[in-house]
Amino acid sequence: MKRNILLALTTITMTFALLFSAAGQVKQSAPQAAPKPDTDSATHRRVARTLLPCKNTGGHQDVSKNMQVTNISSKTITANTLVYYSATDGDKDSVYPSSDIAPGKTGVIHGKAGQNYTCQAWAFLP
């Protein structure tokens, strides 16, 4: 009887010791890819994220979201420059403007249909 109690206590002690040592180990996550540098791959020039004022143009937008984006930078946003946007209704994407947007001018980008939202837009300009 004494031997069975000693065996049970030893088993319980070893179980808790192994449990605590396993719980205390640091979990290693999978290695993550290195972030891409902010460079223009064609010319290897440094590019900067430029925030663009974005406005809900209102009206009936059940076909696509029409967001008014103003270029406040000193550089033209060309038609082959991706403009990224995020709207409060959960819509986010990147699109090409339909035409160049000169400094100080406004252009329209389109997203998924939505009525009540506010938006943020940005582009990476050299």
Contacts in CASP RR format, 6 or more apart in sequence:
PFRMAT RR
TARGET T0000
AUTHOR 0000-0000-0000
METHOD contacts of the structure
MODEL  1
MKRNILLALTTITMTFALLFSAAGQVKQSAPQAAPKPDTDSATHRRVART
LLPCKNTGGHQDVSKNMQVTNISSKTITANTLVYYSATDGDKDSVYPSSD
IAPGKTGVIHGKAGQNYTCQAWAFLP
38 46 0 8 1.000
38 47 0 8 1.000
38 48 0 8 1.000
38 49 0 8 1.000
38 124 0 8 1.000
39 45 0 8 1.000
39 46 0 8 1.000
39 47 0 8 1.000
40 46 0 8 1.000
40 47 0 8 1.000
40 126 0 8 1.000
43 126 0 8 1.000
45 126 0 8 1.000
46 126 0 8 1.000
47 124 0 8 1.000
47 125 0 8 1.000
47 126 0 8 1.000
48 124 0 8 1.000
48 125 0 8 1.000
48 126 0 8 1.000
49 122 0 8 1.000
49 123 0 8 1.000
49 124 0 8 1.000
50 72 0 8 1.000
50 73 0 8 1.000
50 122 0 8 1.000
50 123 0 8 1.000
50 124 0 8 1.000
50 125 0 8 1.000
51 72 0 8 1.000
51 120 0 8 1.000
51 121 0 8 1.000
51 122 0 8 1.000
52 69 0 8 1.000
52 70 0 8 1.000
52 71 0 8 1.000
52 72 0 8 1.000
52 73 0 8 1.000
52 77 0 8 1.000
52 83 0 8 1.000
52 121 0 8 1.000
52 122 0 8 1.000
52 123 0 8 1.000
53 69 0 8 1.000
53 70 0 8 1.000
53 72 0 8 1.000
53 121 0 8 1.000
54 67 0 8 1.000
54 68 0 8 1.000
54 69 0 8 1.000
54 85 0 8 1.000
54 118 0 8 1.000
54 119 0 8 1.000
54 120 0 8 1.000
54 121 0 8 1.000
55 67 0 8 1.000
55 68 0 8 1.000
55 69 0 8 1.000
55 70 0 8 1.000
55 119 0 8 1.000
56 67 0 8 1.000
56 68 0 8 1.000
56 116 0 8 1.000
56 117 0 8 1.000
56 118 0 8 1.000
56 119 0 8 1.000
57 66 0 8 1.000
57 67 0 8 1.000
57 68 0 8 1.000
57 108 0 8 1.000
58 66 0 8 1.000
58 115 0 8 1.000
59 115 0 8 1.000
61 113 0 8 1.000
61 114 0 8 1.000
61 115 0 8 1.000
62 113 0 8 1.000
62 114 0 8 1.000
62 115 0 8 1.000
63 113 0 8 1.000
64 110 0 8 1.000
64 111 0 8 1.000
64 112 0 8 1.000
64 113 0 8 1.000
65 87 0 8 1.000
65 91 0 8 1.000
65 110 0 8 1.000
65 111 0 8 1.000
65 112 0 8 1.000
65 113 0 8 1.000
65 114 0 8 1.000
65 117 0 8 1.000
65 119 0 8 1.000
66 108 0 8 1.000
66 110 0 8 1.000
66 111 0 8 1.000
67 85 0 8 1.000
67 87 0 8 1.000
67 108 0 8 1.000
67 109 0 8 1.000
67 110 0 8 1.000
67 111 0 8 1.000
67 119 0 8 1.000
67 121 0 8 1.000
68 106 0 8 1.000
68 107 0 8 1.000
68 108 0 8 1.000
69 83 0 8 1.000
69 85 0 8 1.000
69 97 0 8 1.000
69 101 0 8 1.000
69 106 0 8 1.000
69 107 0 8 1.000
69 108 0 8 1.000
69 109 0 8 1.000
69 121 0 8 1.000
70 104 0 8 1.000
70 105 0 8 1.000
70 106 0 8 1.000
70 107 0 8 1.000
71 77 0 8 1.000
71 101 0 8 1.000
71 102 0 8 1.000
71 103 0 8 1.000
71 104 0 8 1.000
71 105 0 8 1.000
71 106 0 8 1.000
71 107 0 8 1.000
72 103 0 8 1.000
72 104 0 8 1.000
73 103 0 8 1.000
73 125 0 8 1.000
74 103 0 8 1.000
75 103 0 8 1.000
75 125 0 8 1.000
75 126 0 8 1.000
76 100 0 8 1.000
76 101 0 8 1.000
76 102 0 8 1.000
76 103 0 8 1.000
77 83 0 8 1.000
77 97 0 8 1.000
77 100 0 8 1.000
77 101 0 8 1.000
77 123 0 8 1.000
77 125 0 8 1.000
78 100 0 8 1.000
79 96 0 8 1.000
79 97 0 8 1.000
79 98 0 8 1.000
79 99 0 8 1.000
79 100 0 8 1.000
80 96 0 8 1.000
81 96 0 8 1.000
81 97 0 8 1.000
81 123 0 8 1.000
81 124 0 8 1.000
81 125 0 8 1.000
82 94 0 8 1.000
82 95 0 8 1.000
82 96 0 8 1.000
82 123 0 8 1.000
82 124 0 8 1.000
83 94 0 8 1.000
83 95 0 8 1.000
83 96 0 8 1.000
83 97 0 8 1.000
83 109 0 8 1.000
83 121 0 8 1.000
83 122 0 8 1.000
83 123 0 8 1.000
84 92 0 8 1.000
84 93 0 8 1.000
84 94 0 8 1.000
84 121 0 8 1.000
84 122 0 8 1.000
84 123 0 8 1.000
85 91 0 8 1.000
85 92 0 8 1.000
85 93 0 8 1.000
85 94 0 8 1.000
85 95 0 8 1.000
85 109 0 8 1.000
85 111 0 8 1.000
85 119 0 8 1.000
85 120 0 8 1.000
85 121 0 8 1.000
85 122 0 8 1.000
86 92 0 8 1.000
86 119 0 8 1.000
86 120 0 8 1.000
86 121 0 8 1.000
87 111 0 8 1.000
87 114 0 8 1.000
87 117 0 8 1.000
87 118 0 8 1.000
87 119 0 8 1.000
87 120 0 8 1.000
88 117 0 8 1.000
88 118 0 8 1.000
88 119 0 8 1.000
89 114 0 8 1.000
89 116 0 8 1.000
89 117 0 8 1.000
90 117 0 8 1.000
91 111 0 8 1.000
91 112 0 8 1.000
91 114 0 8 1.000
91 117 0 8 1.000
93 111 0 8 1.000
93 112 0 8 1.000
95 109 0 8 1.000
95 110 0 8 1.000
95 111 0 8 1.000
97 107 0 8 1.000
97 108 0 8 1.000
97 109 0 8 1.000
98 108 0 8 1.000
99 107 0 8 1.000
101 107 0 8 1.000
109 121 0 8 1.000
END
